[in-house]
Amino acid sequence: MSKLFQQIKINDRITLKNRIIMAPMCQYSSEDGFLDDWHFQHYISRAVGGVSAIILEATAVVPEGRISYGDLGIWKDEQIESYQKLTTEINKYNCVPGIQLAHAGRKASTEKPWLGHGEIKSDEENGWQTVSSSNLPFNETDEIPHELSITEIKELIVEWGEATERAIKAGFQILEIHGAHGYLVHQFLSPLINSRTDKYGGSFENRIRFVLEIVLEMKKFITTESLWIRLSATDWAENGWNLEETIKLCKILKENGVEVMDISTGGGVSHQEIEIKKNYQVPFASAIKNEVGCITGAVGLIFESNQAEEILQNNEADLIFLARELLRDPYFALHAAKELGDDIKWLPQYERAKNNHYS
């Protein structure tokens, strides 16, 4: 059997049936943070399609943490029930439900991508005041974000914990912190964004304090669930957050109970310079996997079964996070198994189509 379709044990409670993970991808189709009918067909179809786990799109821990007004949220108890229905359905297909808990920080209050994707000003409809580690905007034309006070940081960490408790009640077995792509956690990590002079800024130890306190708060509620994190391993910009710091952070996170490092890059600053090409982020995942000795996921321009298998065989990652390829092909896992020569179980409703027979 190919490595892509070998099981992997995350911990004593969670074993994934294969190495294919549905990466978080915003759908911008929510009202007031609630799931819509769209989300049910979108996620359940990928569970039917054979992925081993689904990480729900960035789900805001507070309303102001949404990237757009169309983002999902888990900031109030009323939102739990619909998530329970979704996790129950996902579980039916031997697929582990996960959720990415997030706060967009200074990159919040934007329009839906197909309507422009730009910032919506705080005095405009569907807009609000953004916050960040410092009062530096992402784009020069953006409104200046409010710099969080220490009191506000502490309150937000508590709210992150409350969101974790709701996610667990909703049936999510994987809880992922969004620490990448220039969103709030990343805004504390990067010296290009974080210009604070208090205990949350300056040194490496101070810049990682926010995410470590989030981890410790979440651990108060976690029992049988698995804690993951998505990180940008580099800012792709001079004097920014880099691979060396990411490796140091991952070692500390592993010691504090984070079980999977989901490794991406970039998104922190508008002047980043990225040469986007096939497998361009894989070396970062590989370095972290081999330096830290942790379960690591690779993501970014991975779209072929042989490509994914090669990454695993080369010991560059343990998990393959697929994003846009799963938008193109919800049944990637079924097709990949055939291409790699693996005989995996299909659902009985689809079994008669497995071998391309016409009878």
C-alpha positions as CSV (number, residue, x, y, z in Angstrom):
1,M,0.0,0.0,0.0
2,S,1.1,3.6,-0.7
3,K,2.1,5.7,2.3
4,L,-0.7,8.2,1.4
5,F,-3.2,5.5,2.3
6,Q,-1.5,4.1,5.4
7,Q,-3.1,4.9,8.8
8,I,-1.4,7.3,11.1
9,K,-1.9,7.4,14.9
10,I,-2.1,11.0,16.1
11,N,-2.5,10.0,19.8
12,D,-4.0,7.2,21.9
13,R,-7.5,8.4,20.9
14,I,-7.3,9.5,17.3
15,T,-6.1,7.4,14.3
16,L,-6.5,8.7,10.8
17,K,-7.4,6.2,8.0
18,N,-5.1,7.9,5.5
19,R,-2.8,11.0,5.3
20,I,-5.2,13.2,3.3
21,I,-6.5,16.2,5.3
22,M,-9.0,18.8,4.0
23,A,-7.3,22.1,4.8
24,P,-9.3,25.0,6.1
25,M,-10.8,27.1,3.2
26,C,-13.1,30.0,3.9
27,Q,-16.5,29.8,2.1
28,Y,-17.7,33.3,3.0
29,S,-21.2,31.9,3.2
30,S,-22.3,32.5,6.8
31,E,-24.6,34.9,8.4
32,D,-23.8,36.0,12.0
33,G,-21.3,33.1,12.2
34,F,-23.8,30.3,11.7
35,L,-23.5,27.4,9.3
36,D,-25.5,27.6,6.1
37,D,-26.9,24.8,4.0
38,W,-23.9,25.4,1.7
39,H,-21.5,24.3,4.4
40,F,-23.2,21.0,5.0
41,Q,-23.1,19.9,1.3
42,H,-19.5,21.3,1.0
43,Y,-18.0,19.4,3.9
44,I,-20.0,16.2,3.9
45,S,-19.2,15.7,0.2
46,R,-15.5,15.7,1.0
47,A,-16.1,13.2,3.9
48,V,-17.9,11.0,1.4
49,G,-14.9,11.5,-0.9
50,G,-12.5,9.8,1.4
51,V,-10.4,12.3,3.2
52,S,-9.4,11.2,6.7
53,A,-10.1,14.5,8.5
54,I,-11.7,17.8,7.7
55,I,-10.5,21.0,9.3
56,L,-13.4,23.5,9.1
57,E,-12.5,26.9,7.7
58,A,-11.2,29.7,9.9
59,T,-13.9,30.1,12.6
60,A,-13.8,33.3,14.6
61,V,-13.6,33.2,18.4
62,V,-15.2,36.7,18.5
63,P,-17.3,38.6,16.0
64,E,-14.4,41.1,15.3
65,G,-12.1,38.2,14.5
66,R,-13.9,37.3,11.3
67,I,-12.0,38.0,8.0
68,S,-15.3,39.0,6.5
69,Y,-18.9,39.3,7.6
70,G,-19.5,36.0,5.8
71,D,-17.2,34.0,8.0
72,L,-18.1,31.3,10.4
73,G,-18.0,31.9,14.2
74,I,-18.2,30.1,17.5
75,W,-18.5,33.0,19.9
76,K,-21.9,32.1,21.3
77,D,-23.6,29.0,22.6
78,E,-26.5,29.3,20.0
79,Q,-24.0,28.4,17.3
80,I,-23.2,25.0,18.8
81,E,-26.2,23.0,17.7
82,S,-25.7,23.3,13.9
83,Y,-22.0,22.3,14.3
84,Q,-23.1,19.2,16.3
85,K,-25.2,18.2,13.3
86,L,-22.3,18.7,10.9
87,T,-19.8,16.7,13.1
88,T,-22.3,13.9,13.4
89,E,-22.6,13.6,9.7
90,I,-18.8,13.8,9.1
91,N,-18.2,11.1,11.6
92,K,-20.5,8.7,9.7
93,Y,-17.9,8.4,7.0
94,N,-14.9,7.5,9.2
95,C,-13.7,11.1,8.9
96,V,-12.5,13.1,11.8
97,P,-14.1,16.5,12.2
98,G,-11.8,19.4,13.1
99,I,-12.1,23.2,13.4
100,Q,-9.7,26.0,12.9
101,L,-10.2,28.6,15.7
102,A,-9.1,32.0,14.4
103,H,-8.9,35.7,14.8
104,A,-8.1,37.8,11.7
105,G,-6.7,40.8,13.6
106,R,-5.8,43.7,11.3
107,K,-6.8,41.6,8.3
108,A,-10.4,41.5,9.4
109,S,-13.4,43.5,8.1
110,T,-13.1,42.7,4.5
111,E,-15.5,42.2,1.6
112,K,-16.2,38.7,0.2
113,P,-13.6,37.8,-2.4
114,W,-16.1,37.7,-5.3
115,L,-17.3,41.1,-4.3
116,G,-13.9,42.8,-4.2
117,H,-12.1,41.4,-1.1
118,G,-10.9,44.8,0.0
119,E,-11.1,46.3,3.5
120,I,-14.5,47.6,4.6
121,K,-14.1,50.7,6.7
122,S,-15.4,50.7,10.3
123,D,-18.0,53.3,9.5
124,E,-19.4,51.4,6.5
125,E,-22.0,48.6,6.3
126,N,-20.6,45.2,7.3
127,G,-17.4,46.8,8.6
128,W,-15.8,47.2,12.1
129,Q,-12.7,48.4,13.9
130,T,-9.9,46.0,13.5
131,V,-7.3,45.1,16.2
132,S,-3.7,43.9,16.2
133,S,-0.6,43.5,18.2
134,S,0.4,47.0,17.1
135,N,-1.2,50.0,15.3
136,L,0.3,49.1,11.9
137,P,-2.1,48.5,9.0
138,F,-1.6,45.7,6.5
139,N,-1.9,48.1,3.5
140,E,-1.1,51.8,3.7
141,T,-4.6,52.6,2.6
142,D,-6.2,50.4,5.4
143,E,-7.5,51.9,8.6
144,I,-5.1,51.9,11.5
145,P,-5.9,48.9,13.7
146,H,-6.4,49.3,17.4
147,E,-3.5,48.1,19.4
148,L,-4.7,45.5,21.9
149,S,-4.1,46.4,25.6
150,I,-2.8,43.8,27.9
151,T,-6.2,43.6,29.5
152,E,-7.8,43.1,26.1
153,I,-5.3,40.4,25.3
154,K,-6.2,38.5,28.5
155,E,-9.9,38.9,27.7
156,L,-9.3,37.5,24.2
157,I,-7.4,34.5,25.5
158,V,-10.3,33.7,27.8
159,E,-12.7,34.0,24.8
160,W,-10.4,31.6,22.9
161,G,-10.9,29.1,25.7
162,E,-14.6,29.6,25.7
163,A,-14.7,29.0,21.9
164,T,-12.6,25.8,22.5
165,E,-15.2,24.6,25.0
166,R,-18.0,25.2,22.5
167,A,-16.1,23.4,19.7
168,I,-15.7,20.4,22.0
169,K,-19.4,20.4,22.9
170,A,-20.1,20.5,19.1
171,G,-18.1,17.3,18.6
172,F,-14.9,18.5,17.0
173,Q,-12.0,16.1,17.7
174,I,-9.3,18.3,16.2
175,L,-8.8,21.8,17.3
176,E,-6.4,23.9,15.2
177,I,-5.1,27.3,16.1
178,H,-4.7,29.6,13.1
179,G,-1.3,31.1,13.6
180,A,-0.5,31.7,10.0
181,H,-1.2,34.0,7.0
182,G,-0.8,37.3,8.8
183,Y,-3.8,36.8,11.1
184,L,-3.7,37.8,14.8
185,V,-1.5,35.1,16.2
186,H,1.0,35.7,13.4
187,Q,0.7,39.5,14.0
188,F,2.2,38.9,17.5
189,L,4.9,36.5,16.2
190,S,6.3,38.6,13.4
191,P,8.7,41.4,14.3
192,L,7.6,43.2,11.1
193,I,4.1,43.6,12.6
194,N,4.6,43.5,16.3
195,S,6.3,46.7,17.5
196,R,5.2,46.4,21.1
197,T,7.5,47.3,24.0
198,D,5.7,45.4,26.7
199,K,5.8,41.7,27.6
200,Y,4.1,40.7,24.3
201,G,6.6,42.4,22.1
202,G,10.3,42.7,21.3
203,S,12.1,39.4,22.1
204,F,11.3,36.0,20.6
205,E,10.1,34.9,24.1
206,N,7.7,37.9,24.3
207,R,6.4,37.6,20.7
208,I,5.4,33.9,21.3
209,R,3.8,34.6,24.6
210,F,0.3,35.2,23.1
211,V,0.1,31.9,21.3
212,L,1.5,30.0,24.3
213,E,-1.1,31.5,26.5
214,I,-3.8,30.5,24.0
215,V,-2.5,26.9,24.1
216,L,-2.5,26.8,27.8
217,E,-6.1,28.2,27.9
218,M,-7.3,25.7,25.4
219,K,-5.7,22.8,27.3
220,K,-8.0,23.6,30.2
221,F,-10.9,22.2,28.1
222,I,-9.2,19.5,26.0
223,T,-9.5,15.9,27.2
224,T,-9.7,13.4,24.3
225,E,-9.3,16.0,21.5
226,S,-6.1,16.7,19.5
227,L,-4.5,20.2,19.5
228,W,-3.0,21.3,16.2
229,I,-1.6,24.6,14.9
230,R,-1.2,26.2,11.4
231,L,1.9,28.4,11.2
232,S,3.6,30.5,8.5
233,A,7.2,29.3,8.6
234,T,8.4,32.5,7.0
235,D,7.3,36.0,6.2
236,W,9.2,35.9,2.9
237,A,10.5,39.3,3.9
238,E,13.8,40.6,5.3
239,N,14.0,40.7,9.1
240,G,10.6,39.0,9.4
241,W,9.4,35.8,11.1
242,N,11.6,33.0,9.8
243,L,12.1,29.2,9.7
244,E,14.6,29.3,12.6
245,E,12.1,31.0,14.9
246,T,9.4,28.6,13.7
247,I,11.4,25.6,14.6
248,K,12.1,27.0,18.1
249,L,8.4,27.7,18.6
250,C,7.4,24.3,17.4
251,K,9.7,22.6,19.9
252,I,8.0,24.7,22.7
253,L,4.5,24.0,21.3
254,K,5.2,20.2,21.2
255,E,6.3,20.3,24.8
256,N,3.0,22.0,25.7
257,G,0.8,19.4,24.0
258,V,0.4,20.6,20.4
259,E,0.4,17.3,18.4
260,V,0.4,18.4,14.7
261,M,2.2,21.3,13.0
262,D,0.4,22.3,9.9
263,I,3.1,24.3,8.0
264,S,2.3,27.1,5.5
265,T,4.1,30.3,4.8
266,G,3.6,34.0,4.1
267,G,0.6,36.3,4.4
268,G,2.0,38.6,7.1
269,V,3.1,41.6,5.2
270,S,2.1,43.2,1.9
271,H,5.7,43.5,0.6
272,Q,6.4,39.7,0.8
273,E,8.3,38.2,-2.1
274,I,7.3,34.6,-2.9
275,E,8.3,32.5,-5.8
276,I,5.2,30.3,-6.0
277,K,5.8,27.0,-7.6
278,K,5.0,23.3,-7.1
279,N,6.0,22.1,-3.6
280,Y,7.3,25.6,-2.7
281,Q,6.3,25.2,1.0
282,V,7.3,21.6,1.5
283,P,11.0,22.3,2.5
284,F,9.7,24.2,5.5
285,A,7.5,21.3,6.7
286,S,10.4,19.0,6.1
287,A,12.8,21.0,8.2
288,I,10.3,21.3,11.1
289,K,9.4,17.6,10.9
290,N,13.0,16.5,11.1
291,E,14.3,19.2,13.5
292,V,11.4,19.0,16.0
293,G,10.5,15.4,15.6
294,C,6.7,16.1,15.4
295,I,3.9,15.1,13.2
296,T,3.9,17.7,10.4
297,G,1.6,18.6,7.5
298,A,2.6,20.0,4.1
299,V,0.3,22.3,2.2
300,G,0.4,24.4,-0.9
301,L,0.2,23.6,-4.7
302,I,-0.1,19.9,-3.9
303,F,-2.5,18.5,-6.5
304,E,-1.4,15.1,-7.7
305,S,-1.4,11.7,-6.0
306,N,2.2,10.8,-7.0
307,Q,3.3,14.2,-5.8
308,A,1.7,13.7,-2.4
309,E,3.1,10.2,-2.2
310,E,6.7,11.4,-3.0
311,I,6.5,14.0,-0.2
312,L,5.6,11.3,2.3
313,Q,8.1,8.7,1.0
314,N,10.9,11.4,1.2
315,N,10.0,11.9,4.9
316,E,9.2,15.5,4.2
317,A,5.9,15.4,6.0
318,D,3.5,13.0,7.7
319,L,0.2,14.5,6.4
320,I,-0.9,16.1,3.2
321,F,-3.2,19.1,3.6
322,L,-5.2,19.6,0.4
323,A,-7.0,22.9,-0.3
324,R,-7.9,24.0,-3.8
325,E,-7.5,20.5,-5.3
326,L,-10.4,19.4,-3.1
327,L,-12.5,22.3,-4.4
328,R,-11.8,20.9,-7.9
329,D,-12.2,17.3,-7.0
330,P,-14.2,16.3,-3.8
331,Y,-13.3,12.7,-4.6
332,F,-9.5,13.2,-4.9
333,A,-8.9,10.4,-2.3
334,L,-10.8,7.8,-4.3
335,H,-9.1,8.8,-7.5
336,A,-5.7,8.9,-5.9
337,A,-6.0,5.4,-4.5
338,K,-6.7,4.1,-8.0
339,E,-3.8,6.0,-9.5
340,L,-1.5,4.6,-6.8
341,G,-2.8,1.1,-7.0
342,D,-4.5,0.9,-3.6
343,D,-7.7,-0.9,-3.1
344,I,-9.6,1.2,-0.6
345,K,-13.2,0.7,0.6
346,W,-15.8,2.8,-1.3
347,L,-19.2,3.5,0.2
348,P,-21.7,0.9,-0.8
349,Q,-23.9,3.4,-2.6
350,Y,-20.9,4.1,-4.9
351,E,-19.3,0.7,-5.0
352,R,-20.7,-0.2,-8.5
353,A,-18.8,2.7,-10.0
354,K,-15.4,1.8,-8.5
355,N,-14.0,-0.3,-11.3
356,N,-15.4,1.6,-14.3
357,H,-17.7,-1.3,-15.3
358,Y,-20.7,-0.4,-17.4
359,S,-23.0,-3.1,-16.0
